[in-house]
Amino acid sequence: MKRYLIIASLLIVQLSFAQENVSKTTATKNVWSLQDCIAYALENNITVKDASLNKSLAEVNYSKSKSSRLPNLFGNASQSFSNGNTIDPITSNYVTDQIHSTNVGINTSVTLFQGNQITNEIKQNKLLLEQSIFEEEVEKNNIVLNILETYLQTLFSKENIAIAESNLEVSEKEVKRAKARLDAGSIALTDYTEAQSQAATNKYNLITAKNDYQQYIIALKQLLELPPLQNIEIEDVTNNLDFINLELNKEAVYTKALDILPEIEASNLNIAANKKELDIAKGGYLPTLALTGSVGSGYTSINSNTFSDQFDVNFNQKLGLTLSIPIFNRNQTKAAVQTATLNIEKAEIQKQNAEKELYKKVETAYQNALSVQEQVIASETSKIAAEESFKLAQKKYELGDLSTTDLVISQNTYTNAQQNYLQAKYLNILYHQLLQFYQGNDIKL
C-alpha cells in the first residue's frame, strides 16, 4: 500500500510539473493564435479569477449554512475570589468569609425548530452557489468575446500596416520619378512638391498604423494578464475568411441563446434565491425551539474536601428546552418580508432586462452580419476597380499624360478601397463568430 501511495504521489507531482511547464510555455511564446489567447485568458484573467473566488465564497456559505443544523459546543472555566458577606458559588450558602472558587463546564445547544429558516437558508445558499457558477461562466464568455474582438482588431491593424508600407513604397518611387522629370524640365516644381507631400503623408499613415497595432497588442496583453515588457505577435489567419455566407434564422439563434447562455439561467436562479429569502423572512413569525445541555463542576475553599474530591462531588448535569415565541419585534420581520417581496419583483425585472439585452445582441449581430456581407462584396468590387484605375494612372503618369495631383487622388482612392474592404472582411468574421457563439459553437478562425 505504501508503495502505491509513493507511485501516486510521484505521478501527481509529474502531472503538476507538466501543467506548469505548459502554462509557462504558453506565457512565454511569441506568436499567439486566437485559441492560445482564449485558453490562456480563461486561466489567468483577473476578472475570471475574481468570479471564481466568488464561487468559492458561495461554496463556503453553503457549507456554513448546512453546519447550522449541528449542535454547538463550548467549554468554560472561571476562577474567582470574594471577601465578606457573599454566597458560596458551589453550595449557594450565605457566608461571611474569604472564598476562592473554581468553576469549569461544557455546554451545548441545538436548534430543533426555527420557522424552517435553517432549511430555507440551506436551500437559498445552494441556489446562490449554482448562480455563482453561471456568473463565472458569464465572465468567461465576456473574456472570450473581448479576446475575439481585440484579436480581430489586431489582425486588421496588422494588415493595414502592409497597406501603408506598400503605399509608402509606391509614393517614394513616385518622388524619385518626379525628381528626374523635374530635373529634365518636364514638370513644374509644384508637381514635385506634391509628390513629396504624398510620400510624407503615407509615411505618417504608416507610423499611425504601427501605433494602432501596438495599442491593440497592449489591450490584448492586458486581457491575457501578460507582463508589460513581454513582446508578443499574433498568428495570421491562413483560412480563407474573406467572405462568409450567413445562412441562419434570427429567431432560431435567439431561442438557442436563451437555452444555453448562462445569463438567463443566472437570472432564474436569482429569482429562486430571492423567493427563498421571502420564506426565511416569514419564518421570523414562527417560534424557535432549542435543546440545551451542560455538564460542569467546581471547587470552593470553604469546603473541607480536597480539590479533586470536590470536582467529583460537585459534578452536575443539565438538560432543557428553550421556546422563544415572537410577539413584537418592532416590525422587523414585517419589513424583512416586504423587502424580500420587492427583491423578487426586482429579480424578475432583471431577468426581463437580461432577455432584452440578449435579444438586442443577437438582433444587432444578425443585422450587422447581413449588412456586412453585402459590404464585403461591394468593397471587393470597389477595391479591384480602384486597383486597376491606379495602375492605369501610374502608366499615364510615367508617360507624362497625368498630373501628380491626379495620381495622388487615384492612389488615395485605391487606399480607401483597400481599407474599406479590410474593415468589411474582419467585421464579417466578427459577426459570424458572434452568431456561432450565441448558438453554443466554439469560436475559431
Salt bridges, closest charged atoms under 4 A:
GLU20 OE2 - LYS24 NZ 3.16
ASP36 OD2 - LYS29 NZ 2.72
GLU136 OE1 - LYS55 NZ 3.28
GLU137 OE2 - LYS140 NZ 3.90
GLU159 OE2 - LYS425 NZ 3.09
GLU169 OE2 - LYS173 NZ 3.80
GLU174 OE1 - ARG177 NH1 2.95
ASP183 OD2 - LYS179 NZ 2.96
ASP236 OD1 - LYS158 NZ 2.99
ASP242 OD1 - LYS425 NZ 3.47
ASP279 OD2 - LYS276 NZ 3.79
GLU363 OE1 - LYS250 NZ 3.00
GLU387 OE2 - LYS391 NZ 3.66
GLU398 OE2 - ARG177 NH2 3.65
